[in-house]
Amino acid sequence: MVILGIDPGFAIVGFGILEADRNAQRLLRCGAITTPAGVPLPGRLRQIFEDMHQLLTTFRPDAMAVEELFFNQNVTTGIGVAQARGVILLAAEQEGVPIFEYSPSQVKQAVAGYGKAEKRQVMEMTRKLLRLSAVPKPDDAADAVAIALCHARSFTSRLSLLDSARPGSGRYAARTRS
């Protein structure tokens, strides 16, 4: 199963692409979609959509895991992030990619084992679990990889339950798209 993790934003959208099979996950690629600060929001949203479309058609993920929106204090920034998140969800929906949403505490719990873990703990556990030499950069990409890892750990743990319920079934059937 190929999972595209997304840390939404309108200046920087982090992405992480994992290959997951039960308890084994492997980082395929990570990075960030960036938009220039001087460009009006509609132009930035178009660029995010086009770059997301490129990611989706290039890697053909079986699932997309996205962090739920969390408003801290700056509502104006939150509205821009919400609009970018909508464009991201639309791109995945148009490509037929199932979307799974996780709260920050769910990501922390799945990756670090504690829903209130500090960001550095989550990044270090992401590095260890994927056997990486360093934490992915930029931070937005590292967050996206953690989100993908959250889905991998959540979803693949359910596969073993599904498989154990089906006699003689040792693998899951991957969804294919034409």
C-alpha positions in Angstrom: 0.0 0.0 0.0 1.3 3.4 -0.9 0.3 6.3 1.4 0.6 10.0 0.7 0.8 12.0 4.0 0.0 15.7 3.8 0.7 18.5 6.3 -1.6 21.2 4.8 -0.7 24.9 4.4 -0.8 27.6 1.9 2.8 28.8 2.0 4.2 25.3 2.5 2.5 21.9 2.0 4.5 19.1 3.4 4.3 15.7 1.8 5.6 12.2 2.6 5.1 9.1 0.6 5.4 5.7 2.3 5.1 2.2 1.2 3.5 0.1 3.9 2.9 -3.6 4.4 1.8 -4.7 7.8 4.6 -3.8 10.2 7.1 -2.7 7.6 7.1 0.9 6.2 9.5 2.5 3.8 9.9 6.1 2.9 9.7 6.6 -0.9 9.8 10.4 -1.0 9.2 13.5 1.0 9.4 17.2 0.4 7.3 20.4 0.3 5.2 22.3 -2.1 6.0 26.0 -1.7 4.1 29.0 -2.9 5.7 32.5 -3.2 4.5 35.0 -0.6 3.8 37.8 -3.1 1.3 35.8 -5.1 -2.4 36.4 -4.3 -4.1 33.5 -2.6 -6.0 32.2 -5.6 -2.7 31.8 -7.5 -1.2 30.0 -4.6 -4.2 27.7 -4.4 -3.9 26.9 -8.1 -0.2 26.0 -7.7 -1.0 23.7 -4.7 -3.7 22.0 -6.8 -1.5 21.5 -9.8 1.4 20.2 -7.7 -0.9 17.9 -5.8 -2.3 16.6 -9.0 1.3 15.9 -10.2 2.1 14.0 -6.9 -1.1 12.0 -7.1 -0.6 11.0 -10.8 3.1 10.2 -10.4 2.9 8.1 -7.2 -0.7 6.8 -7.5 -1.2 6.4 -3.7 -3.7 3.9 -2.4 -4.6 6.4 0.4 -4.0 10.0 1.5 -3.7 10.8 5.1 -4.2 14.5 6.0 -3.8 16.3 9.3 -7.0 17.8 10.6 -7.1 21.6 10.8 -6.1 22.9 14.2 -6.7 26.6 14.9 -4.3 28.0 17.5 -4.6 31.8 17.6 -4.3 33.3 14.1 -7.7 32.8 12.5 -6.7 34.7 9.3 -3.8 32.2 8.7 -6.2 29.4 9.6 -8.7 30.4 6.9 -5.9 30.4 4.2 -4.8 26.9 5.4 -8.4 25.7 5.3 -8.7 26.9 1.7 -5.5 25.2 0.8 -6.7 22.0 2.6 -9.9 22.1 0.5 -7.9 22.2 -2.7 -5.7 19.3 -1.5 -8.8 17.2 -0.7 -10.4 18.1 -4.0 -7.3 16.9 -5.9 -7.3 13.6 -4.1 -11.1 13.2 -4.6 -10.7 13.9 -8.3 -8.1 11.1 -8.6 -10.2 8.7 -6.6 -7.8 8.4 -3.7 -9.4 7.6 -0.4 -8.8 10.3 2.2 -8.2 9.7 5.9 -8.0 12.5 8.5 -6.0 12.5 11.7 -5.8 14.9 14.6 -2.4 16.0 15.8 -2.9 14.0 19.0 -3.8 10.9 16.9 -0.5 11.3 14.9 1.5 11.7 18.1 -0.1 8.6 19.7 0.4 6.4 16.7 4.1 7.5 16.1 5.4 8.3 19.6 3.0 6.3 21.7 1.8 9.4 23.6 -0.9 11.8 22.4 0.8 14.8 24.0 4.3 14.0 22.8 6.5 17.0 21.8 7.2 17.6 18.2 10.9 16.6 18.5 9.9 13.3 20.0 7.5 12.5 17.1 10.2 13.5 14.6 12.8 11.3 16.3 10.4 8.3 16.5 9.6 8.8 12.8 13.3 8.7 12.0 13.8 5.5 14.1 10.7 3.7 12.8 11.6 4.3 9.2 15.3 3.6 9.9 16.4 7.0 8.4 19.8 8.6 9.0 18.2 11.9 9.7 14.8 13.5 10.3 13.3 14.6 7.0 13.5 18.3 6.1 11.9 20.7 6.1 9.7 20.3 9.2 6.6 20.3 7.1 7.8 17.3 5.2 8.7 15.5 8.5 5.2 16.2 9.8 3.7 14.8 6.6 5.8 11.7 6.9 4.6 11.3 10.5 1.0 11.6 9.3 1.6 8.9 6.6 3.2 6.8 9.2 0.2 7.3 11.5 -2.1 6.0 8.8 0.3 3.1 8.0 0.4 2.0 11.6 -3.4 2.4 12.1 -4.4 0.8 8.8 -2.0 -2.1 8.6 -2.8 -3.1 12.2 -6.4 -3.5 11.0 -5.2 -5.7 8.2 -3.9 -8.4 10.5 -7.3 -8.4 12.2 -9.0 -8.8 8.8 -6.6 -11.5 7.7 -7.0 -13.5 10.9 -10.8 -13.5 10.4 -10.3 -15.0 6.9 -8.9 -18.6 6.9 -6.1 -19.0 4.4 -5.8 -15.3 3.8 -2.3 -14.0 4.2 -2.5 -10.8 2.1 -4.8 -7.9 1.5 -6.2 -7.1 -1.9 -4.8 -3.7 -3.0 -7.2 -1.4 -4.6 -6.3 -0.7 -8.2 -7.3 2.2 -10.4 -7.2 2.2 -14.2 
